[in-house]
Every structure is written in C-alpha cells, then in structure tokens.
C-alpha cells in the first residue's frame, strides 16, 4: 500500500468530496457494483477492507453477544431527558466500536438505529422500538440518541447512525403489501419531521427504507427519497434497503417483472445498498450487472450510490491513520464496563412512570414493609428481538428482597396433563428432551398464559419451556422461554370436549398428536386428528398469590407483556387489554389486600379498564434491561439502595386509551381525519400524553411571554415560575403546548412545543424559560404546497401533561392569510381539504375506492370560467358540484381507461364568487391528479 500514500483519497488533509471522487475514479465498474450490497467485498489493490452495513444498536449492541442492555427505546424516550439519551447512545456507540475492534467481520460500524417512526398506534407490533406519538419529541430524542452514536468529532464518526424506517411504517401484519396512505398534511406535519430533525442536525448519516408502500408506491421506489429526504441535509445521506425488501419488488409487491428490473428500479430511486441474501452478495451483484447490460441503469447510477457509501466509510476513519481518529482506539474492554452499568441503572430509573398514587398515598413504600411480589414478571427480565445479550439481570423481586422482607409468587397454575395413552412426562435433566404422552406418572407443567389464547408449557422438573422446531417435530422441553426470530414455544388451545383440550403449535400451525412411539409431536394438520389432553390443576396459581398477598403489608403485582408474543416484528397486537388470566390475578390479589401496587412492564400502553380507577398505585416502565429490577425498587421505595432520594421522573410519550375501540383502523394513517394521537384525540384518556406523577407537589405561577405579538421570523420566550411545594426533593417535567385558536384548516387540539426537566429541593423555586419560534407553528398549506405561518392567535399553555394545562396565555402571530383558491391555477387532487372514499395514489393522484366518493376544495374563487381540464384515469366519470357532494352540478368529465393519466377538457357552467368545489367520482378505481379551470376565450378544444 506504500504506493497509495500519495494519493488524494489517502490524504486526510484533502476535502471529503475530493477524496471520495479520487477513490471512486480508481474503482472498476465491477468493484463499484460489489459495493452495493450489505456485505461489501474488499479491494486489496486499493487497501479497502471488507465493510458491512447493519449492526443493530437500538438500545444496546444486539446479536453479537453480551453487551450492556439499556431500556427499550420507548423507555429511553420516557425519561424526557435528551442528554441522558445522548449519553446512552454514546455508550452503545463505544460498545459497537469495542465489538468491531474484537471482530470487525461481524461488527460493522454502520448501525441501524434509531427508529424514528412516530408511534401513531400502540397496536403496532414494534411500538417499543420508537420514541413517541409526537413527531417533534420523536425527532428530539432520535437526534439525541443518534448524536451519541455518531460522536462529537466534526469529521470522524464513532458509528454511522441509520434512521429507521422511511416512511409511515406503523403496522406489521402483511407489512410488505399494505399501503400507508398519507394526505399532504399528514406527510409533511407528522411523518417527515421526525426524520428531518436528526438529518438536519448532522446526527444521522443514513436512512433505511421501510417494507410498506406509501400512497401505493413501495418505499424502496419512493420519489420522496430523492425529492424530499435528501434535501434534509447538506451532507450525503446513504440509503439502505431493509432485509429482503428489494427482492419484494418482484415478489410480493409485483412492481417489477423480475429481480433485475426490481434492483435497477430501487437503485434509480436512490437505494444505495441492498440488504439481500444474508452474506451472499453474488445475487445482488448479478442482478445489477445484468441491469447494466440491459440498459436499465448506467454507471452514473452506480457512481451516485457508491459516492454516498464511500462518504460514510471515509468518515468512519477507514482510510486514515488510526491516531487521527479519536474512536479508533476503543477496545472490547468498554463492553458492559462499570460506567455503562451505572448508566443503564440511571436510564432505567429515569424511565419509570408513576401513573397513579392514591390512598395516603401508598408510595413510596416505607422501610421494613413486608412485600409480596406477585405475577409473571415479578422475578423476570425479558429481552426483545433487538436486545443485546444480558450480561446479568436484576429482577424486581431480587431488588426488592435486598431491601425488605419479600416473597415471590408467579401466579401460574401448575398442572398435570393426561392423554388417552397415559400421563405427559418431560425429562428433568437440564437439557430436557422429547415429551411423552404415555407415562405411568405425570410430570408437572406451569402454564404461562400470555392472553388471547396463547400459552407456553414450562416443565417444573427443569424449568425449561416446551418447543417444536419443525412441522411434525416432537415437543422438547429445552428452551428458556419464547425467543428467536421464529417463536417455537407457544401454543393455542381448543376445546376437545369432555373438559379436555387440543393444543395447536402456533409457529408451525400443526396440532399436537400422540405417536405410536408415545412421543407428542406437532404433526396433525387438523384438530380432529389431535390428541385430547385432560388438565388436572395441581397447584392453583391465583390461590397461592392470594395467600401471599394476604400475609404481606403490600402486594406488588408485576404484569406486562412478553416482547416476542402477541405483538412483535411481523405481528401487530390483537388489542391493548391485559391478558384475561393476568387481570383475574390482579383482581384476586386486590380483593385479598387493598394495599396493592400494580407494576406494569410493557412494550406499549395498556387499556386497563375499571382496574385503573380502583388500584391505589400504578407504575409503568418499558422493558428496562439489565437494571430493570433496581429501577423498579428505587422508585417503589423512593430511594436507591444507598438511601439517596429517588423521585419518579418518567413521563408518558403515548396516550393510554381506555379501550382499543377508541382507536381508528390500524391501517388508517390520516391522524387529522380520524382524530388520532394526543394531537387530535377528543376523548378522555386513561392517562394522557406527558403524564407522570412525582412524590412531591409542584406549583406554577407567573406565566410570561417576552412579547405578546411576534412576526413570522421571530421567537418568543415563555417563562414560568415553578415551586416544589412538597416536603421532598423532586423532579418536574414542565411542558409547553400551543393551540391555534382560529385557522383555515383543522388544527391540533394541543401540540408539544418544548419542555424542561427541573430538579428542585423541597420549598425551592426556579423560573423556567422555554423558547418558542413562530416557525414552530407552521403547518402545510395544501392550497399552495408549502409551509405557512398563518395570522392567528395561539393559546400558550404550560403544565404537567397534555391534559393538564396549569397556566395559559395568548400569543398573537403576525403571519399571512391563506388566499382563496385560484381555479385558474392547477388544483392538485391530493391537495383537497376534505374527502370521503378516496385514497392518495403515487403522491400525485386521488383514487376512488367506491362510487360517490368525493374530495372537497374549499373557498375556490370562481370568476366565470367556462371549461375545465382534468387529468386522470378511468374508465368513468367525475362530476363537479358546488357546496356539497350532492350540490349543484357545474360539469361532468369522462375519463378514459389507461395506466397513465389522460387530459380531458369539458365545458362547465359559469360560476362567480367564492364557492366550495366537490369532485364526485362516478365509480371505484377512477383517479384524478389535477384540475384547471379556464375561460372560454382561451379556445381550448373538447
């Protein structure tokens, strides 16, 4: 490599663009094509090493071995502490570097984190991967985590953060086939801002495209990649495909005739790096090489993608002396070091939210309190799919028992099972073995009930869960619990008659049958061929829990979800309720001991029903990682193990609804039309966005604005005096919300604009000042296709949550007035003001899903126009009406069949004055992209 030392690309003093251009010019076309896969081959003649995109680092280094496991992303956001989140990101970035130092082949420095999809619907199977239902808060926390991963050097990157998943990705079931249909306001006000923030700040340098379609277009082909996303930063943005998603273009999505065309289309759309076929880059190289031969792409497309890839690789320090790069010296010694363990503890503690605290109040628990820890999560710490390997784990019971007298009861039934051939038995050896159904004496099993009919069977003899690994395979008790990409450990039950049941293995879909050799196998294709199983309860879990609760001063019931069951990647949640067995356990314990504290650990909000209004105290946290139990105990007792005061500091970043019936359809992404998220929700939630209690009381007074009126380029300071009015030190999260009082369009009922975490001693006061820019109040004007700051008065509120505005005042913004629509200008159909029965298609068309569908365009200033030119596809007609979908007809346009929109001109009745225009579709499958009204004298033909 000595002959390369004088080259431009090896000279750190040269500009990045010059270095990239020099290296790009030295690569052959074949070498460049080989860089377009996740696993990029080395180029020894140029000193280029192997390079891999995609180390998972969502809340710790995943899939590479033991590493510090921080709280889930949802939990990190619940701290409302961007500096803490940044420090967690930096620790994770260091551990990625440590693994890379130890094993560069497996641990690449391009990390796939953070996830910045706004949490629009809590039923999303990957809810725990995101931060908040608010796009501004999501962008803020995502920027903080990405900045930590990236590091603070002006050039070199600690790691290269990749934002997931572009765009409007908030459902799992059939995710590669569903379309997220976004009107322009939802696109620009809700979905895009969370991606813009980390990219504009330079915190993230890459983006992953999502599996779904947006407005009918696969995201891997979306024009938004080039037209919008890459405009968010002055730096190069590398775009990677999700796993096997480019192949979907020719498979499930059927948007390309073959993989050659599909891969070429993705590259042309701006996807730089394909994540396909695992470590085997040969198929991707082959498809793209053939695409070049066919003329579907040319070398300029390859060069554009390689330029963006190389920009990231240069900034990771690959081509520079290691002494210039401050991150090159990080070794594996950093993995799970003491400082990271302490940070994990701090983050887990800060993420816990006190939702309710009545009866005295019951929390914090007094020293010496006798505690019964009850429930399936009382002595457990769960990993999710993107967790690292837990180096150790502190459960709630373990942490509580270190402080006070405590017992633990899981609350699960222990049973014996019997088939017509005999009892079910399981080996008691640590490694387990096949389950038999012909034993003379039974083994005992604990029934782990996950709700919605899903169970697992844990053998009491060795504590291992029964699993099936292939259709027809035996049940083997050798697993610690549900784990892995495919969950092999769960079963459904069905009534077999006579009080017996049938078991169906969920992963294979096969029913459990008894073989001639006496083994239980998941081999029956139908229930009538399954073996009927009688269940004898040996020990009643609820009864044991009630006994434990009655003997304790306080019962702490620890419930929640398993992150891999009933909702996860590829599977949305069937609902938000507690599993029926868990709810029954909680009710029984509460009846036995009114001093019952519910501790929820979950990946998403729960709809708790009437229980939430009766229980004296409720705590929630996301799955908290290795220090989860310590955090729970610290908050329960209001002090850490060393006696230092702890105040609940977490706040909700999602609305907790009373029922999933309050949510719109999971696939309806129009939060404006459906009154979704805290921004538009009109109901009374169980717990609102921003909610979280303290062990002390805070007072607010003297709300001030630095100016009562501001212009569109101005900012105002909002300040308020906050006092700790209690007798304990505490933490308050002062939240700033606004609401536009009058507007041309439907506005959010409240929108978060800022917040401050304040730690105050008992009796202490401070003045909190928060900036508010007029630009923050802009919204997307559909009449002109740009952001607008409207002339309006805004309610400015500060308080404890979105539903608790303690003080309010009014700010006048001297913005602009949105003019009436000009029918002589092009009216894009997608830029309507209201609609029914239509969906946006390809970002520029509005398609009907039924006859009599319509779209409204408010306040059109007609001036005697006599003709209309409509661009769209049929076959079918669209009718133009005034004032109402059934109002006066001013014209009808017949659109011909075809894939490409045709322009059709037709006469219209002359109209004068400002009227609302309705475009009414005459059938399903008709699309309109735009309309233009013209005067008769312009001589446009028919």
N, C-alpha and C positions, 0 to 999 in steps of 0.2 A: 504493500500500500504506500510505500515511500514515494512512488511516482504520482500519487494523488494529493500530496500535501500542498502543492502549489495551486491546486485547482480552486475555482471560486466556491464550489459547494462545500469544500473543506475549510474555508476561511471564515471563522466566526465574526470577523470584523465587517464582512460584506452584508448588505441588506438581505433580508429573508427572501424577498422576491427574486433577487439576482441568484441567490444560492439554489433556490428551487428550479429556476429556469436553466441553470447550468447543469444540474443533475438530470433534469428531465431531458435535456438535449443529448446526454450521454447514454440514455437507455434506448435499447432497441424496442421496436413495437411489441415484439413478443414479451420482452421483460416488463413493459408497461402493462400489458394485458394481465400478466400474472400478479400484478399488484392490486387488482380489482376484486380480490377475494379476501375473506376474513383472515385466512392464513396465507400471508404473503411470503413467497419464496425469497431466499437470499440471492443477492447478486454479488458473488465473491469478487469479481473483477473490479467492482466499484466499492468494495468494502461494506456493502449493505447486508445487515443481518436479517434473519427471519423477523417478521413482525406480525403480531396477532392483535386484531381488534376484539374488544368484548370481554373484559374482566368484570364480573358482576360485583358491585360495591354499593348496594342500595342502603344498607345500614350496617356495614361491615364487609370485609372481604369474604365472598361466598365461593363455595365449591372447590376450594384449594386446600382445605384442612383447617385446623383450629385457628381462630382469629377472634379478636375482640368483637363481641356481638352487642351492638347498641340497640336501643329501642327501634321498633319498626318506624318507617318514615312518618306514618301518621302520628306516632308518639313523639317523634322529634319536633314536628310542627306544633304539637300541643303544648310545647314549652313556651311558645311565643317569644323565643329568645334567639334571635338571628346570630348573635355572637357565639352562643353555645353550639348552635348547629354548625357554624363555620368551624369551630374547634373540633367537633366530631368529624366533619369532612376531612380536616387536615390529618387527624389521627388515622382515619381509614386510608387516606392517600399515602401516608407513610407506610402503612402495613402492606398496601399494594406494592410499593417500592421494595419493601422487605422481601416479599414473596418473589418479586421479579429478580432481585439480587440472588436469591436462592435457586430459582427455577425459571429462567427467562422464557423457556419454551412454553410453559403453561400459563404463566402470569404475565399477560401483556399490560402495557401502561395506558392503553385506551380503555377507560372504564365506562360501563353502561349504567350511568346514574347521573343526576337524579331523575325521578319520574315527576313530571310537571303537568300531567293531565289534571285539570280541576275535578274535584270529587263531586260531580253533579248528582250522582245517585248512589246511596250507600249499599245498594244491592250488587254493585259491580264486584265481581269476584276478586279483583285486585285492588280493592279500596285501600288496603293497608299500605300500598306502595306509594300512594300520593300524599299530599300535604293538607289540602283544604278545599272546601267547596267555593271559596272565594278566589278569583284569579289573581288579584293583587297580592294577597297573602301567600298564595302558592308561588308566585314569581319571586317574592321577597325571600321566602325560606329556601326555594330552589336555588336562588342566586347565592345564598349564604353557604349551602352545602357544596355547591359546585365550586365556589371560591376556595373553600377549604381543600377540596380535592385538587384543584388547579395549583394552589400555592400563590405566593405574593411576589414572585420574581417577575420583573417586567417582560422578560422574554421566555425563560425556561419554564416548563410545566412540571409540577410534581407528578400529576397524571393528566390525561386528556379527557375531561368530563363530556359525556354524551347525554343529551336530554332525550327522555323517552316520554311518550311515543307520539309522533306527529302524524295525525291530528284527530281531535274529537273521538278519542278512544276511551270508552267508558262502559263497554259491555263485552262479555266473554263468549257466551253461547253463540256458536256459528259466527265467530268474530271475523272470519275471512270473507263472509258472504253478506254481512249486514252493512247497510249504508247509514252513516250518521248525517242526517240532513240538516244543514245549517243555513238559516236565513242570514243575510249580511250582518245584521246587528249581533247575532249570537256569535258569528265567526269573529268579528273584529272586537267586540267588547268582552267576550267571555273566553273563547278558546285560544286565540292568538296571544293575548298579553302575557300569559304565564311562560310562553316560550321566548317572547321578546326580551323580557327582563334579564335573564341570565346571559343571553347572547349579546345584548347591547352593553352589558356591564363587562364583557370580556371574561366572564367566569366560566362559561362553557364554550367549547370549540367544535362540537359535533352534535348531530341530531340523529335519532333513529326514526325511520318511518314506521307507521303502525300497520297492523294487519287489515284493518277495516277499509271500507270505502267511505268517502266523504262526498255527498251530493252525487252518488252513483259512480264516482271515479275512484279506483284503487289509490290509496295514498302513495304507493310507490310509483304512480304515474301522475301525481297531482301537479298541476301547473303552479300551485301555491309554493312549492319548493323553490322554484326559480323566481317567481314573480313577487313573493312576499317574504318567505323565510330568510333567504339570503340577503335581503335588504335590512335585516335586523342588526347587522354588524358590519363594520368596516374590514374585519378580518375574514379570512377564508373559513367557511363552515363545511366540515366534512359531513356527508350524509351517509349513514349505513342502513342497509336493509335489515329487517327483523328475520329471525331464523326461518328459512324456507319460504319467506314471503314473496320473493321474486319468482320462485317457481310456481306460486299460487296463480300468477297471472295467466299461465297457460293451463293450469289445472282447475281448481275450484272456481276461480273467478272468470275463466274463459274469455279473457280480454286479449289473448294473443293466440295465433294458430299453433304455435309451438314454442319451446323454450328459447330458441334462438331469437325469435321475434320478441318474446317477453323480456328477456335480458337486455336486448337492444333498446326497447322502449323505456325500461327503467333507467338505463344509463343516460338516454337522451333527456329524461325528465329530471335528472340531477342526482340519482342514487349513485354514489361513488364506489361503494364497497358492498359486495354481495355476501350475505351470511347463509351459505348454502352447503349442504352435503358434509357437514362437520369439517374435519380437517382436510378433506379431499377437495382440492381446488381444481382438479382436472375438468370436471363437467362445466364449471363456470368459464374456465379458460377456453374450453372447446366451443361453448355456445357463443361467446363474444368474438372468438376468432372467425367462426362461420358468419356471424353477423357482419363483420368487416368484409368478408368475401362476398356476401350478398349485397353489400351497399346499404345495409340498414343503419349502420353507424360508420363514421370515418375516424381517422386518427385524432381529429380535433376533439371529438367526444371523449376519447380515451385520455388525451392530454389534460383536459379540464378536470377530470376526476382524479388523475394521478397527481396533478398540481395540488389539489386540496389535501390529498392523503399525505403527500410529502411535506406540506406545510406543518402538519401535526407532528410528523416524525422528526423534523428538524427541531421543533420547539421542545420535544422530549429529550433532546440532547444527544441523539444517536450519532451524529456526525462530528461531535465536538470533543475536545479533551475533557475528561471527567472532572478535572479540577475547576473548570469554568461553571459547571452545573451544580448548584447547591444541593440538589436532590440525589445526585449520583452515588453519594457515599452512604445512603441509608441501607442498612443491612437487616437481616431477619431478626436481629435482636430487638427490633422495635415492636414485633408482633406480640400483642397482649402484654405489653410491659406494664409495670405498676401504674404509671401515669395514665395509661389508657383504661385500665380497670377502674381507677378513680373517676375518670371522665365518664365511663359507662354508668357508674353509680350516680354521678351528678345528673346525667341526662335522664336516666330512668326516674329518678326522684322528681325532677322538674316537669316530667311529662304526666304525672298523676293528677287527675282532675277530681276534686271533691264536688260531686253533683248535688248532694243533699246532706243536711246535718241538722236534725231536729232532736227533740226530747232532751233538752237540757243545756246544750246539745250533747250527744253521746260521744262525739270525738272532740279532741284527741283522747285516746284511752289512757287511764291513769296507770302509773307503775303498780305492778303487783296484780293487775287484773288477770283473772283466770279466763283463758280464751279457748274456745273450741273452734278449731279451723275445720271447716266442712266444705266438701264439694270436690269435683273432679280436677280443678286447677289449684287446689289448696297446697298440694305438695308436688307441683309440676311446673316446668318451664318448657314451653313449646318453641320449636324452630319453625319458620316458614320456608317457602321454597327458595327465597333469596337470602336466607340467613347463612352466616358462616357456621363452621363447626364450633359448638360451645366448648371453650376450654375448661369451663366449670359452670355450675349453675347454682344460684341461691333461690330456693323456692319461698313462697310466702310463709309456709309453716316453719321451715327451718329458721328464717329470720325472726319470726315471732317467738319461737320457742327459745331462742337465745336470750330473750329479754324477760319473759314472764312464763308462768306455768301454762302449758298448752298441750292439747291433744289434737289429733288429726283423724278425720273420718271422711272417706271419699264419697260415700253415699251411693255407691253402686251395689246392685244386687249380686250376690254370689249364688250360682245355680249349678245344678247337675242336669245333664242332658241325656235323654234316652231315646234310642231308635227302636224299631221292631226287632233289630238284631242284638240289642244289648245297650249298655251304657257307652257314652262317649268318653274316651280317655285320651290323655295327652302326655307325652314324655315329660318328666320333671327335670331332666338334665338341662344345664344352661343353654345348650344349643337347640333344644327342642327336637321335634320330629313330626312325622305324619300323625294326624288324629285318626283314631279308630272308632267305629261305631258298634263294636261287638264285644265290649269288655264286660267282665262279670261285676266289676266295681267301678264306680264313676270317678272321674277327675272333676274338680270344681273349676268353674269359669266365672270371672267377673264380667258383667255385661256393661260395656261402655256405650251409653246412649247419647248419640250426637244430635238427635232430633230429626224430624221429617222421615222417620222410619229407618234411619241409618244407625247401625250398631257395629261394634267390634267385640270379639271374644278374647279375653285375656286369661290364659291358663294360670290358675293360682299356684301351681307347682313350681313354675319357673318365672312367672311374671312376664311372659312373652305373649304377644298377640298372634292369633292365627291369621295366616295369609295364604293366598293362592296366586301362583305366578304364571299360569298359562291355562287356557281353556282345557278342562278335563284333568287338571292337576290336582294333587292332594292338598288338603288343608294342613298346614305345618305351623306349629307354634314357635316361631323363631325370630319374630320381629319386635322391636321396642314399642311400636305403635305406627299409626299412619305416617308414611314417609315416602319420599321419592316423587319423580315426575308422574308415574302411574301409581295410584294408591291401591295396593293389593290387599289391604287389611280390613275392608269394610263390607258389610252385608246389609241387604234388605230382608225384611221378614214378611211373610204372607200367611194367612190363616189356612191351616191344613185340615181343620175340622176336629172335633172331639178335644178341643183345648190344645191341640198340637199346632206346630207351625212348620213352614218351609223356609229355608234360607236361600237367598239368591246372592251370589257374589257380584258386587257392583262393577268391578273393573272388567270382568270377562262377560258378564251378563248371563252366566250359567247358574243353574240351580244345583244345590248340594245333594248328591246321591250317595247311596251306600253300595260299594263294590262287593263283588263276590269274595274278595280277599279281606273284607272287613274294614277297608280304608274309606274315609269320607273324601269324596272328590267333587269338584265343581264341574260336573260332566253332563248334567241333564239340560236339554235345551228348552224344556217346558216344565211348568210347575207340577203337572200331573205325574211326571217321572221322578220328582224329587222325593227324598226320604222324609217322612213326617217325623218331627222331633218333639218329644214331650219335655217340658221345662219344669223342674222342681226347684223352688226357691229355698236355698239352704240358709242364707242369711239375708234379711231384708235391709237394704241399704238405707232407706228412709227411716226405718225404725232405729237403726244404730245411730243415725245422725240426730234424731230427736232425743235419744238418751244422752248423747254427748252434749247437745245444746242445753238441756235441762240442768246438767251438772256444772255448767260454766257461768261465769259472770256475764260474758259477752260471747255471742256466736258470730264468727266471721265466715260468711258463706262466699266462697270463691268460685265464680262461674264464668263462663265465656265460651269462646269457640276454639276448635282446633283449626289452625290456619290451612290445613290441607283437606278439610272435609266440609261439604255443603257450602262451597264457595271458595274459589281459588283461580289461578290462571286456567283458562279454558272452560270455567264453570261459574256462572253467576249464582247468586244466593236465591233460594226459593222464597225467602221472606226475612223479616227482621225480628221475629219473636224469639224469646228464649225457647230452647228445646222443652217439650212438654214435661219430660222427666225432671229437668233442672228446675222448672217453675214449681212443680209439685214438691220437690225437695225444699225449695226456698219457703214455700207456704207452710210446710210442716214444721220447719225449724223456727220460723217466726211465731207460729202458734205455741211452740214449746218455750220460747224465750223472746220476749218482746224487745230485748236489747240485742237486736240482730243487725249486723252491718253487712251490706252486700258489696263485695268487691268484684267488679267486672273486669275481665281481661279479654279484649276482643279486637278484631281487625276492622270493626265497623260499629256504628251506633246500633243500639237495641231499641225495639219498641217494647217497653216493659209492662204496659197496661196498668191496671189499678195498683199493682205491687209498688210501683214507684211512689205513689202518693201515701203509702202506709208505712213503709220502712223508715226507721229513724235516720239511717245514714246510707249513702251510696257513693262508692268510689269507682272511678274508671281509669284504666290505662290501656294503651295498646300492649301487645306482647313486648315485654320490656328488656329482653336479652338476658345476659348472664347475671346481672344485678337486679333483676326484676323483683325478687322477694325482698331484698334490702330496701328498695324504694317503697314498696307497699308498707312494710313495717315502719319505716321512717315517718311516713305520712299518717299512718294509723295512730302512732304514739306522739306525733308532733315533735319528735326529736330523733336524732340519729343515735347510733349505739354508744357514742361518746357523750350523749346528753346535750349536744348542741341543738338549739331550736330548729325545727323544720316547719314551714308553712306550706300548705298546698299551693302550688304555683301554676299548675297546668290550667289551660282553658280550651274549650271545645273549638275545633275548626270545622265542625259539621253540625247541622241541625239534627237533633234527635226527635224523630216524629213519634206520635202516639201509635201510629199504625202505618203499615206499608200502603194501606188504602189511600193515604194522603199523598202518595207519590204518583206522578204520571207514568205512562208506559215507559219501560226501561229504554226502549229504542227511540223515544221522542226526545230529541236533543234541544228543542226550542224552549229554553227556560223562560223566555219572555211570555210566550203564548200560554204556557202551562202553569205559570206562577210557581216555578220551581226554584229551589235553593232559598237560602235566607233572604236573598236579594228581592225576590218577588212573592215569597210564600205569605199567604194571608191568614193562616190559621194560628192556633196557639200551640206551639210545640211542647213536647215533654221537657226538653232542655234546649235553649236556643244557641245558635252560633255565638261563640265568645263566652259562653257561660263557664263559671268555675268559682267556687267559694273559697274563702280564707277562714282561718281560725280566729281572725280578729275582724274589726269593723272599720270601714273607711268612709270618710265623709268628703263631699265635694262642695266647693263654694267658689264664687267669684270667677265665673267663666267670662273670658275676654277675647275679643278679636283685635288684632293690631290695626285693622281697618274694617270699616263697615261695608265698604264697597271696593271692588277691585276690577281691573280690566283683564282681558284675555291672556295677557302676557305676565300678569302679576301673581304674587303669592301673598298669603296672609298667615300670621302666626296665631294659632289657637292656644290659649293658655288657661289653666285651671289650677286652683289650689286644692291639694289632696292631703287629708289628715288621717293618720291612724288613730281612730277614736277608741280603740280597744286597749286591753291590758297585756297584749302580746306583741312581739315584733311580727311583721307580716309582709307579704308581697301582694301588690295590686297590679293588675294589668289595665291601665287607663286606655280606653278605646274611643276612637274618634270616628263618627259616622256622619254622612250627609244624606239629604234627600232634596231633590229638586222639586220645588213646590208647584210650578206650572211648566208645561212643556208641550211641544207639538206631538211628542211620542210618549208612549208608556214608559215611565221611569222606575227604577228600583225603589222599593219602599224604604230601603236603607242600604248604604254601601260603606264598607270599611275604607277609611282613608289614611289611618295611621294609628299607632298605639305606642305606649311606653310602659315598660316594666319598672315598677317603683318598689324598692325595699325600704320600709320605714319602721323605726323603733316605736314602741308604744308612746302615744302622745305626740309624735313627730309630725311636722307638716312640711310640704315642699310644693313649689309651683312647677307644674309640668307644662312644657311648651311643645306643641306639635305643628309642623309646617303643613300648609295646605295650598297647593298651586291651583290656579284656575284651570290649567291644562288637565289636572286630575279629574275635572268634572266634565270633560268632553265625552260625547257619545257619537256613534256612527250615524251620519245623516244619509239616509237611503235616497233622498231626492237628488243628492249631488255626489254621492260615493266618496265621502271623505269625513274625517272627524270634524265636529263642530262644538264650539262652546256657545251655548245658547244664552241669550239675555234672559236672566231669571233670578229669582230669589231662592236661596237654599237654606234649609234648616240644618244647622250645625249642632250636633249632639255629642256630648261626652258621657261615658258611663261604664258600667261593668260588663255589658254584653249588648248584642244587637237588639235585645228586647228590654233592656234596662237603661234607657237614656236618662241619666240623673239630672243633667242640666242641658238646656238648649238655648240657642240664639239664632239670629238670621244674618246671612251674608248675601249681599247683592252683587251679582256678577254682570259686568257690562259687556256682555257678549254680543252675538249677532242674532238677528231674527231670520229664521229659515223662510225663504220666499215661497210663494205658491209655485206649484209645479208648472213648467212651461211645456205644453203639449207639442210645441214645435221642436223641442229638443227630444233626444231619444229617451223613452221611458223603458228602462230595463225591467223585464217582468219580475226578476228576482228581487228588485228593489221596491216591493209593494209595502203597504202599510198594514195590511191585514189579509188573511187568507182562510180558506176552508177547502179541504180536499185536494190540495196541490202540494207538490214537493219540489224543491230545487234540484236541478239535474245539471251536472257538469259546470256548476258555478255560474252559468250564464243562461239557463233555461228554467222554465217553470212548467212542470208536467202535471196533468190531472190524473188522479187515481180513481175518479168516478165522474159520472155525468153530473152536471150542475155545480161542479167545483168552481171556485171563483177566487180572484185576487182583487184587492181594493187599492186604489191610488187616490189619496185624499187631497183635496184642495188643488184641483187642476184648473188653471186659469185659461179657460177656452176663450177664443176670440174669432168665432165664425169659421173655423176650419171645416173643410168640406170633404176631405179624403183622409184615409189612414193607411199607413204602410205597416204591415205586421210581418214579423219574421218568426217562422215556426214550422212545425211538422204536424201532419195529420195521419190518416185522413179524419177530417171532422171540421166542425165549425167552432168559432169563438164569437160570442156576442158581446157587444159593448153596450153597457147600461149605465144610467146615471143614478146616483144617490143610494142605490140599494141593489142587491143581487137580483131582485125582481122588478127593478125600476124601469123607467122609460128606455126603450131601445133606440140607440142612435146609429147602429150599424152592425153588420154581420160579415165575418170574413171566413171563407172556406179555405182550409189549408190542405195541401196535397200530401200524400204519403211520401216518405223518404227518410233516410238517415240524417242527411244534412238539412238544416233549416232553409226553407224557401221564403222568398219575399213575395207577399201578395198585397196588392193595393185595392182598396174598395172604397166606395162613397160612404159618407156618414152625414147624418143630419147636422145642420149648422147649429152650434151651441155657443152662447155667450155667457160670460160670468164664471165665477168660481164654483165648480161642482166636484163632487166625488165621482170618480170613474171606477166602474166594476168590469173586470174582464171575466166573462162567464163561459165556461167550457161546455161544449155540447156532447162530450163523451170522455171515456177514460183513454189515457195514452196520448193525448194531444199535448204538444209542448209549444210554448211561446218564449222567445228570447227577448224581443223588444218590439216597441210600437213607436211610430212617429206620425203626428197629425200634420197635414199640410193644407194650404189654401188651394182652391180650385184653379186659380190662375197660374199655378206653377206647372200645369199641363202634364201632370203625371198620369200615365195610362193605367188601364184597369187590369 
